[in-house]
Amino acid sequence: VGDIMLKRELKVNFKNFIIWLSIIVGLFLVIFLIYPSIINGDNIKDLDNLMKIFPEKVLKAFNMDISSISTAFGWFKTEGFVFILLLTGCYSGILGSNILLKEESDKTIEYLNSLPITRTKIVITKVVSGLIYIFALILLLAIFNGISLELSGELDYKQFILLSITPLFSSVVIYFLCLFLSTFTHKTKKMLGITLGIVFISYICYMFSSISEETEFLKYISIFTLSDTRNVIENISINPLFVGLSFLISIVLFSLITIRYNKKELV
């Protein structure tokens, strides 16, 4: 029954996965196609002069103080990665907020309850299904971006691989957090607003935390701190502390989800 349910979950969520993957790949494809014309000739000097206008703290918020946008890879490490973190975070949050809740809104919860399967098993199957799609999204994006940047002529392989892994740490935690919050409601529309709020407010906190010492405390309440992209760009390494924190938070949230879902009155 478990294998059948997992296949069902993967099939049900496949269409949304393809839509999100296509949107993100399409966005980066357009940028990679037009970027060579932007950075040709005198445009590079114009870009560098433009960057000098902005305060150093603003540049630091986008990692532009440690990476030039005069190349496609430089853009990818700065503005490009803002898109990746936000979009993968949104996808993971929306997936988490709906993966359990949609059974109630679609009135298919009765079907699940009729199966010889416990609620804990339902949670495990759905969590695994969601994680498969999050990993697949980040992996396929990394492959596409890697090929595109290789064709552009500049790519630090180790830095790129480590950088491509970092969205996992924030996306998985966002996924579990939104899944946990979804166990407190029966309405998917309400969760959409909450999910997008969590993602964007969290990223704003992450961005402002690097602007000054007064706002540095904001990094402790931002989920995106777990991705630690700045450390990867500067030191070409992933801080094991954030890997461990992501894993620990995910385990705690998974336990709370299971407890909460077993007690929830389903409609």
C-alpha positions as CSV (number, residue, x, y, z in Angstrom):
1,V,0.0,0.0,0.0
2,G,2.9,2.4,0.9
3,D,4.5,2.0,-2.6
4,I,1.2,2.5,-4.3
5,M,0.5,5.6,-2.3
6,L,4.0,7.0,-3.0
7,K,3.5,6.5,-6.8
8,R,0.1,8.3,-6.5
9,E,1.7,11.2,-4.7
10,L,4.4,11.6,-7.2
11,K,1.9,11.4,-10.0
12,V,-0.4,14.0,-8.4
13,N,2.4,16.5,-7.8
14,F,4.2,16.0,-11.1
15,K,2.3,18.6,-13.1
16,N,3.1,21.4,-10.6
17,F,6.7,20.3,-10.5
18,I,7.0,20.6,-14.3
19,I,5.4,24.0,-14.3
20,W,7.7,25.4,-11.6
21,L,10.8,23.8,-13.3
22,S,9.8,25.3,-16.7
23,I,9.2,28.8,-15.3
24,I,12.6,28.9,-13.5
25,V,14.5,27.3,-16.3
26,G,12.8,29.7,-18.8
27,L,13.7,32.7,-16.7
28,F,17.4,31.8,-16.5
29,L,17.4,30.7,-20.2
30,V,16.3,34.2,-21.2
31,I,18.9,35.9,-19.0
32,F,21.8,33.6,-20.2
33,L,20.8,34.3,-23.8
34,I,20.8,38.1,-23.5
35,Y,23.6,38.5,-20.9
36,P,26.5,38.2,-23.5
37,S,25.1,41.3,-25.3
38,I,24.8,43.2,-22.0
39,I,28.5,42.6,-21.0
40,N,30.1,43.2,-24.4
41,G,32.6,46.0,-24.9
42,D,32.0,49.3,-23.1
43,N,29.0,47.8,-21.3
44,I,31.3,46.1,-18.8
45,K,32.8,49.5,-17.8
46,D,29.4,51.0,-17.5
47,L,28.3,48.2,-15.2
48,D,31.3,48.6,-13.0
49,N,30.8,52.4,-12.8
50,L,27.1,51.8,-12.0
51,M,28.1,49.5,-9.1
52,K,30.3,52.2,-7.7
53,I,27.2,54.4,-7.2
54,F,25.6,52.0,-4.8
55,P,26.6,52.0,-1.1
56,E,28.9,49.2,0.0
57,K,26.2,47.9,2.4
58,V,23.7,47.5,-0.4
59,L,26.2,45.7,-2.6
60,K,27.0,43.4,0.4
61,A,23.3,42.5,0.7
62,F,23.5,41.0,-2.8
63,N,27.1,39.6,-2.5
64,M,28.1,42.2,-5.2
65,D,31.0,43.4,-3.0
66,I,32.7,40.0,-3.4
67,S,31.6,39.1,-6.9
68,S,31.5,41.2,-10.0
69,I,28.5,40.9,-12.4
70,S,30.7,41.5,-15.4
71,T,30.4,37.8,-16.2
72,A,27.4,35.4,-16.4
73,F,28.8,33.4,-13.5
74,G,29.3,36.6,-11.5
75,W,25.7,37.5,-12.1
76,F,24.6,34.0,-11.1
77,K,26.4,34.3,-7.8
78,T,24.7,37.6,-7.0
79,E,21.3,38.6,-8.4
80,G,20.8,35.1,-10.0
81,F,21.1,33.3,-6.7
82,V,18.5,35.6,-5.2
83,F,16.0,34.3,-7.7
84,I,17.0,30.7,-7.0
85,L,16.7,30.9,-3.2
86,L,13.3,32.7,-3.5
87,L,11.8,30.5,-6.2
88,T,13.0,27.2,-4.7
89,G,11.8,28.5,-1.3
90,C,8.4,29.4,-2.7
91,Y,8.0,26.0,-4.5
92,S,9.0,24.1,-1.3
93,G,6.7,26.2,0.9
94,I,3.7,25.8,-1.4
95,L,4.3,22.1,-1.8
96,G,4.6,21.6,2.0
97,S,1.5,23.7,2.7
98,N,-0.6,21.7,0.2
99,I,0.7,18.2,0.3
100,L,-1.4,17.1,3.3
101,L,-4.0,19.8,3.2
102,K,-5.2,19.2,-0.4
103,E,-6.7,15.8,0.7
104,E,-9.2,17.7,2.8
105,S,-9.9,20.4,0.3
106,D,-10.3,17.8,-2.5
107,K,-12.4,15.6,-0.3
108,T,-10.1,12.6,-0.9
109,I,-9.2,12.1,2.8
110,E,-12.0,9.5,3.1
111,Y,-10.2,7.4,0.5
112,L,-7.0,7.6,2.4
113,N,-8.7,6.7,5.7
114,S,-10.3,3.7,4.0
115,L,-6.9,2.2,3.2
116,P,-5.1,-0.2,5.6
117,I,-2.6,2.5,6.5
118,T,-1.9,4.7,9.6
119,R,-1.9,8.5,9.6
120,T,1.8,8.3,10.4
121,K,2.4,6.3,7.3
122,I,0.4,8.9,5.3
123,V,2.7,11.6,6.6
124,I,5.9,9.7,5.9
125,T,4.8,8.9,2.3
126,K,3.8,12.5,1.6
127,V,7.0,13.9,3.2
128,V,9.1,11.6,1.1
129,S,7.2,12.5,-2.1
130,G,7.7,16.2,-1.4
131,L,11.4,15.8,-0.7
132,I,11.9,13.9,-3.9
133,Y,10.5,16.8,-5.9
134,I,12.5,19.4,-4.0
135,F,15.7,17.5,-4.5
136,A,14.8,17.0,-8.2
137,L,14.1,20.7,-8.8
138,I,17.4,21.8,-7.3
139,L,19.3,19.1,-9.1
140,L,17.8,19.8,-12.5
141,L,18.3,23.5,-12.0
142,A,22.0,22.9,-11.2
143,I,22.5,20.8,-14.3
144,F,20.8,23.4,-16.5
145,N,22.7,26.3,-15.0
146,G,26.0,24.4,-15.0
147,I,25.7,23.7,-18.8
148,S,24.7,27.3,-19.5
149,L,27.5,28.7,-17.5
150,E,30.0,26.3,-19.0
151,L,28.9,27.6,-22.5
152,S,29.4,31.1,-21.3
153,G,33.1,30.4,-20.8
154,E,33.6,31.0,-17.1
155,L,32.8,28.5,-14.3
156,D,34.5,27.5,-11.1
157,Y,33.2,24.0,-10.8
158,K,33.7,23.4,-7.0
159,Q,32.2,26.8,-6.1
160,F,29.3,26.2,-8.5
161,I,28.6,22.7,-7.1
162,L,28.7,23.9,-3.5
163,L,26.6,26.9,-4.3
164,S,24.0,24.8,-6.1
165,I,23.6,22.6,-3.0
166,T,22.9,25.5,-0.6
167,P,19.2,26.0,-1.5
168,L,18.5,22.6,-0.1
169,F,19.2,23.7,3.4
170,S,16.6,26.6,3.4
171,S,14.1,24.9,1.1
172,V,13.8,21.7,3.1
173,V,13.2,23.7,6.3
174,I,10.6,25.9,4.6
175,Y,8.9,22.8,3.3
176,F,8.7,21.2,6.8
177,L,7.7,24.5,8.5
178,C,4.8,25.1,6.0
179,L,3.7,21.5,6.3
180,F,3.6,21.8,10.0
181,L,1.6,25.0,9.9
182,S,-0.9,23.4,7.4
183,T,-1.9,20.9,10.2
184,F,-3.6,23.8,12.0
185,T,-6.0,24.7,9.2
186,H,-8.4,23.1,6.7
187,K,-8.1,25.8,4.0
188,T,-5.4,25.8,1.3
189,K,-6.0,29.5,0.3
190,K,-5.1,30.7,3.8
191,M,-1.8,28.7,3.7
192,L,-0.8,30.2,0.4
193,G,-0.6,33.7,1.9
194,I,1.2,32.4,5.0
195,T,3.7,30.5,2.9
196,L,4.6,33.5,0.6
197,G,4.8,35.7,3.7
198,I,7.3,33.3,5.4
199,V,9.5,33.1,2.3
200,F,9.7,36.8,1.5
201,I,9.9,38.1,5.0
202,S,12.6,35.6,5.8
203,Y,14.6,36.7,2.8
204,I,14.2,40.4,3.6
205,C,15.5,39.6,7.1
206,Y,18.4,37.7,5.6
207,M,19.3,40.5,3.2
208,F,19.0,43.3,5.9
209,S,21.1,41.3,8.3
210,S,24.2,41.9,6.3
211,I,23.7,45.7,5.9
212,S,24.8,46.8,9.4
213,E,25.7,45.6,12.9
214,E,22.4,46.9,14.2
215,T,20.5,44.6,11.9
216,E,22.8,41.6,12.1
217,F,20.5,39.9,14.6
218,L,17.9,39.4,11.8
219,K,20.0,36.5,10.4
220,Y,19.0,34.5,13.5
221,I,15.3,34.6,12.5
222,S,15.8,34.0,8.8
223,I,15.6,30.6,7.3
224,F,17.8,31.6,4.4
225,T,20.8,32.0,6.8
226,L,21.0,28.2,6.6
227,S,21.9,28.5,2.9
228,D,25.0,30.6,3.8
229,T,25.8,31.5,0.2
230,R,28.2,34.2,1.1
231,N,30.5,31.8,2.9
232,V,30.5,29.5,-0.2
233,I,31.4,32.4,-2.5
234,E,34.2,33.7,-0.2
235,N,35.7,30.4,1.2
236,I,34.3,27.8,-1.3
237,S,33.1,25.6,1.5
238,I,29.8,24.8,3.3
239,N,29.6,25.4,7.0
240,P,28.7,22.0,8.6
241,L,26.9,23.8,11.4
242,F,24.2,25.0,9.0
243,V,23.9,21.5,7.5
244,G,23.4,20.1,11.0
245,L,20.9,22.8,12.0
246,S,18.9,22.2,8.8
247,F,18.8,18.5,9.5
248,L,17.9,19.0,13.2
249,I,15.1,21.5,12.6
250,S,13.7,19.3,9.9
251,I,13.6,16.3,12.2
252,V,12.0,18.3,15.0
253,L,9.3,19.7,12.6
254,F,8.7,16.2,11.1
255,S,8.0,14.9,14.6
256,L,5.7,17.8,15.4
257,I,3.9,17.2,12.1
258,T,3.3,13.6,12.8
259,I,2.0,14.3,16.4
260,R,-0.2,17.1,15.2
261,Y,-1.6,15.2,12.2
262,N,-2.5,12.2,14.3
263,K,-4.6,14.4,16.6
264,K,-6.2,16.6,13.8
265,E,-9.9,16.3,13.1
266,L,-10.0,15.7,9.4
267,V,-12.9,17.0,7.3
